[in-house]
Amino acid sequence: MRRVISLWLPTFAIDRINHRAYGKSQANPSGKTIDKPLATITCAHGGQRITAVNSAAQAVGIVPKQSLADARTLYPSLTVHQADPTADLKALNILREICERYTPWVAIDTFGNTPSNVSLWNTGLWLNITGCAHLFGSEEALLEDLFYLLKNIGYQARAGLASTPGAAWALARYKTDPQTKLWFISNTNEDIRNCIAELPMKGLRLECAIIEGLEGMGLLSIGDLYRIPRAPITRRFGKSVLHRLDQALGDLEESLSPQRGRSTFSKYLAFIDPIGRREDIEAALNRLVVSLCTDLEQANQGARRLVLTLYRVDKSTGKVQISTSQPRRDPTHLSMLFREKLEIIDPGLGIDAIVLSASETNPLKVRQTGLNTNSIAEQTENVIKLLDRLVSRLGSDNVTRLEPVERHLPELASREVSTASIPSGVKQDWRRPTHCPSRPLQLLVHPLRIDVIAEIPDGPPFLFYWQNHQRRVIAAEGPERITPEWWLIRGNMWKTKPLNNDVRDYYRVEDKDGKRYWLYREGLYHPDNHPTWYIHGFFA
């Protein structure tokens, strides 16, 4: 028998603001439940209107779609926040993924998202738990575990469980109570008819205009439809009323499609007996990686991000994620990246199943390789593999590369970016300007000021002091003048400010020990203003 949970989240938008789904927020620094009236607002119909409220606001008469002015009349010190549907949907998708620990068939309840009935009052999820309840002991135990989880996250919820989605939806909203009964279970198909008979017409998920018409005829509860002929109802209100009624009673099938946030490239492996040894986990991982790479090859795709999820016997999960700098489908390389992270996984009492998913993929076509194993392509491949291993061990933020920037000043001509940000198939071009003088092998992040003696004020250095030693210059080449970026100075567009905005004259000098330096004089000579000298880099 089919079993469906309708999980209703009546104050979801407010709960998200209070707790941000995972702890504290600016609106609720302590992480505790806020018991004062709170609402979200948006601009609609020529003014600001309420979109969602918490329980305290409902208690004083504030409801969704009410104008903010009317709400302030009921409660002058009402706390309001701007509605953010995008953030709400993102948080709801996160919750949907969390609920997949109970069943793989989880979907967002989209009823109410129509132009004529826009309200967060109907926010919820569908969970098809057919064949899943025995893993928790019973349906009651599954619901207890679900509500314990929601309470820890910070979401208020109610639920209905029945053999049809329509009945479960109605029971969750009109057969439960936030104080005494958070969920209601209809055990059999025959029980549904009696359970929903006394519920209001709103429980059939009908449009507001149809509900008003039915109530105008004296049909206030769902059970009132049992006792009247069907033909007059169809002629008066169309097929939707009886269509919804038949779906709720189970006379008409209503399908639910699970929403998948993950990629279609996914492999699953379950075990007859739980495993816990490192060798067994690696063997299962290798099997999944080979199978997944075969699917990727058939689709001409390569993985950029892979997630390994391990399901323990105590219903908890562990996750390991790896990223690659370029699309990959080499089983040996991918397995190696995973093995370096498996040691952080605690198998607990044992692992029942593992799932390997490619959460991000990019096109990757077959390439023709040459016979020369020392080719540039082979060397590049080895560097990419090294980058992947470093990122796997140290983290993407700790492995960086330099990216060229169109700037004149040497210290601003490049920037550090994460290796994970390398776009697939894009080659960063370090173009060298025509007739550009040589540049030092080592460039200081910030030029260091030094003392210099020159034979003439605007000539090359004769000697300078570096690291408490006097360096005598025996050869000098220059100057190479770099002027300030006036177009950025005028618009005050500096993102990284240099030491000064004066003209720089660079010299390549060599001391008597054969060491070569990159020095520059900042500013032009003037009797009242002597320029300063800096060391900026070192040549080989």
C-alpha positions, 0 to 999 in steps of 0.5 A: 500500500502506498504511504505518503507524508505531506510535511507542512511548514507553516512558518518556514520563511520566518524560521529561515530568518530566525535560524538560517536553517543551520544556527544563528542569524543576524535576526536571531543572534542567540539561536533561540526561538523568537516569541514576539510577532515577526513577519516578512513583507513585500511590495504588492498592490500599491503598498507593503503587504505581509507574506509570512508570519510566525505563531506570535503574529498569528495570535494577534490577528496578523495574517499573510496578504494583509497590508503592513499598515493594518498589521501595525494597527493590530501590533504597533511594534511588529518586527518585519523583514524583507521577503526573499523568495530566492533564499526561501527556495534555496533553504527549502531545497536544502531541507528537501535533500536532508529529508532524503535520509528517510526516502529517496522520493522527496519533492517540493509541494508546489500548490499555492504558487499560482498568481491567484493564490500566492502565499507561503501558507502552503510551503511544504514537502512530499515524502513517499515513504512506501517501503521505508518505514520499517527501517525506522521501526514504524511510521510513528517512529519515522515521524518522531525522528523527522520532527526531532530533526526539524526541531533541532534545525529550527523549523516548525512543522506539521504532517499528515500520513495517508495512502493518498497525497490529497488526504495527507495534505488535508490531514496535515493542515486541518487535522493537526494542532501545533500544541497537542498533535503535530501529525496525524496518521490515516492507517488504511484506505477505508479510513481516509473517507471518515478522516477527511469528512469533517475537514473544510473545503480548503483541504481539497487544494481548490482555488479560492473562488471555487471554495467561496462558491461551495461555501455559498451553497452551504457545502462547508466540509468535504463530507458534504460532497459525499451526499450530493449528486456529482453532475450538478457540481461538475456543471457549476464548478467544473471538473476540478472539485470532483477531481481533487475529491477522487484523488484524496479518496484514492479513486483517482491516481495522483503521481508524485515525481521526486526532485533531484538536485544531484546529477543524473550521473550517480551510482548506488551500491548496497551491502547484504551485511554492513561493512566497516574495514578500510579495504572493503570501503576502498573496494566498493569505491573503486567499483563505483568509480569505474562504473561512473566513469563508463557512463561519463565516457558514453556521454562525453562528459568529465567530472569536476566535482564528485560526492561519495555518500556513505549510509550507516546502520544508525541512519546517519550519513558521511560525505566525502567530496573531491574536486578537479581542476579540469573535467576528469574520468580517469578511474585511477586518478579519481579513486586516488583522490578519494582514498586520501580522504577516506581516513576522515570517515568514521564507519560507526557500527557499519555502512549499509550502502554508498552512493557516488554522484557527479554533482558537476560535469563538463564536456570532455571529448576523447583526445588523440595522444602522441607516441612521445611520452615526454610531450608537452601534453603529457607534462601538462597532464602530470601537473594537473594531476598534481594540482588535484592531489594538492587540492584534495589534501590542502583544500582549494583555498590553500592552493592558488595560481596567478592570473594575469591582470591588465595593469601597468604596475608590476605588483598589480599585473597579476592576482592570486585565484584558487585553482578550482576557478580554472574554467574548463577549456579556457587557457589563460594567456600570459601575453608578453608585450612587444619589445618588453624588457626582461622581468625578474624571476622573483618579484616582491609582493611589496617593493621595499625602500632602500638607500641608494647613492647615484652619481647624478640625481636622475642617473642609475644607482652607483651603490645601494644598501640591502640587508645591512650590506653595501652593494656596489653596482658594476653594471646597470641597464635602464631606465624603463619608465612606468607612469601612473595609471591616470585613468584609474586615478582620475576615477578613483578606481584603485582596487589595490593601491600602490605605494605612490602615484609617482613616475617610476624609473626601473633599472636592472643592476648587477653588483660586484658579486654577480647578483642582479636586482630590479630597482626603481626610482619613484618620483622626478628629481626636484631641488625641494623633493628628492626621489626615493628608491625601492628594490622590487625583484631579483634576477637569476 
